[in-house]
Amino acid sequence: EREKVRFVLIPFTGQPHPPVVAETSSEYHELYRYITNSLVIDGHTDIDLALFAGIEYLLREKLTDGRIVLITDGDDNVALQQVAEALKSADAKLVTVAMAAQRGDLGTISEQLYSVQ
């Protein structure tokens, strides 16, 4: 909030949902409420599809030096090379937060990898 950055949440399960954007203090608080009250974990997640949705958003909005934060508890296969190439083409970095999952594979394409047990 201090840095006046744009936060964009793209919730996903079987497919990406519409982005939720926050750029002002009141929008940050709404985003926080959305995260804590509205996100539902309901099954299979296509991580590739979710990552490509984030990359597409960065490209569509012409945002550079973007960060995509992937928070996942899944262990789906990821097309690492294709995702790495797409991140590079968008001048984006990936930060992965693995919730109760081992995601060393994502560590190979992530700027940072956090494991939460």
ZALOGU-839960 format. One line per 5 residues: number of its first residue (from 1); their letters; for each residue x, y, z of C-alpha. Coordinates in nm, 4 decimals, always signed. Layout:
BEGIN
NUM = A = X/Y/Z; ... $
//
This chain:
BEGIN
1 = EREKV = +0.0000/+0.0000/+0.0000; +0.2867/+0.2387/+0.0823; +0.4370/+0.1806/-0.2599; +0.1132/+0.2482/-0.4492; +0.1306/-0.0706/-0.6504 $
6 = RFVLI = -0.1477/-0.2426/-0.8385; -0.2506/-0.5763/-0.6920; -0.4449/-0.8064/-0.9184; -0.5965/-1.1270/-0.7895; -0.6978/-1.3849/-1.0485 $
11 = PFTGQ = -0.8725/-1.6577/-0.8508; -0.8673/-1.9942/-1.0195; -0.9940/-2.3450/-0.9757; -1.0799/-2.5345/-1.2916; -1.0372/-2.2091/-1.4825 $
16 = PHPPV = -0.9358/-1.8496/-1.4072; -1.2051/-1.6184/-1.2715; -1.2287/-1.2465/-1.3546; -0.9456/-1.0372/-1.2077; -1.0016/-0.8400/-0.8891 $
21 = VAETS = -0.7911/-0.5214/-0.9040; -0.6779/-0.3005/-0.6157; -0.4841/+0.0260/-0.6479; -0.6193/+0.2459/-0.3684; -0.6339/+0.2020/+0.0062 $
26 = SEYHE = -1.0059/+0.1233/+0.0034; -0.9596/-0.1245/-0.2836; -0.6752/-0.2962/-0.0912; -0.9127/-0.3449/+0.2014; -1.1856/-0.4778/-0.0296 $
31 = LYRYI = -0.9354/-0.7192/-0.1833; -0.8364/-0.8414/+0.1612; -1.2032/-0.8966/+0.2502; -1.2526/-1.0820/-0.0775; -0.9577/-1.3109/-0.0056 $
36 = TNSLV = -1.0672/-1.3892/+0.3472; -1.4404/-1.4276/+0.2767; -1.4945/-1.5279/-0.0835; -1.2271/-1.7654/-0.2018; -1.3472/-2.1219/-0.2144 $
41 = IDGHT = -1.1256/-2.4237/-0.2608; -1.3272/-2.6606/-0.4705; -1.1042/-2.9028/-0.6487; -0.8758/-2.9440/-0.9451; -0.6562/-2.6526/-1.0398 $
46 = DIDLA = -0.4830/-2.6188/-1.3742; -0.1696/-2.4333/-1.2627; -0.0499/-2.3744/-1.6203; -0.3809/-2.2141/-1.7131; -0.3677/-1.9936/-1.4036 $
51 = LFAGI = -0.0101/-1.8826/-1.4713; -0.0829/-1.8104/-1.8373; -0.3863/-1.6041/-1.7289; -0.1590/-1.3931/-1.5090; +0.0975/-1.3537/-1.7858 $
56 = EYLLR = -0.1764/-1.2615/-2.0339; -0.3041/-0.9957/-1.7929; +0.0434/-0.8415/-1.7654; +0.0803/-0.8342/-2.1437; -0.2719/-0.7011/-2.2072 $
61 = EKLTD = -0.2240/-0.4198/-1.9547; +0.1282/-0.3528/-2.0871; +0.2748/-0.3923/-1.7386; +0.6475/-0.4499/-1.7133; +0.8568/-0.5886/-1.4324 $
66 = GRIVL = +0.5473/-0.7588/-1.2953; +0.5397/-1.0198/-1.0227; +0.3051/-1.3148/-1.0326; +0.2501/-1.4748/-0.6939; +0.1210/-1.8284/-0.7261 $
71 = ITDGD = -0.0316/-1.9681/-0.4077; -0.1065/-2.3354/-0.4470; -0.1717/-2.6476/-0.2458; -0.1749/-2.8563/-0.5607; +0.0704/-3.0937/-0.7164 $
76 = DNVAL = -0.0375/-3.0755/-1.0806; +0.2265/-3.1052/-1.3495; +0.3481/-2.7738/-1.4831; +0.4851/-2.7074/-1.8331; +0.7969/-2.5521/-1.6842 $
81 = QQVAE = +0.9731/-2.4566/-2.0066; +0.6645/-2.2984/-2.1647; +0.5819/-2.1073/-1.8476; +0.9442/-1.9891/-1.8142; +0.9431/-1.8669/-2.1741 $
86 = ALKSA = +0.6102/-1.6881/-2.1272; +0.7351/-1.5203/-1.8088; +1.0451/-1.4024/-1.9911; +0.8438/-1.2670/-2.2855; +0.6274/-1.0685/-2.0410 $
91 = DAKLV = +0.9303/-0.9465/-1.8419; +0.7659/-1.1013/-1.5357; +0.8901/-1.2868/-1.2307; +0.7186/-1.5736/-1.0503; +0.6984/-1.6098/-0.6743 $
96 = TVAMA = +0.5527/-1.9402/-0.5559; +0.3959/-2.0135/-0.2189; +0.3408/-2.3868/-0.1781; +0.0843/-2.4608/+0.0917; +0.1379/-2.8068/+0.2426 $
101 = AQRGD = +0.2888/-2.9273/-0.0838; +0.6387/-2.9904/-0.2137; +0.6885/-2.7802/-0.5271; +1.0600/-2.7929/-0.5973; +0.9757/-2.8080/-0.9681 $
106 = LGTIS = +0.8280/-2.4583/-0.9485; +1.1434/-2.3455/-0.7699; +1.3314/-2.3872/-1.0970; +1.1272/-2.1091/-1.2613; +1.0426/-1.9009/-0.9531 $
111 = EQLYS = +1.2354/-1.6001/-0.8356; +1.1417/-1.7137/-0.4842; +0.9807/-2.0293/-0.3485; +0.8171/-2.0472/-0.0084; +0.6893/-2.3648/+0.1517 $
116 = VQ = +0.4220/-2.3353/+0.4182; +0.3466/-2.6529/+0.6103 $
//
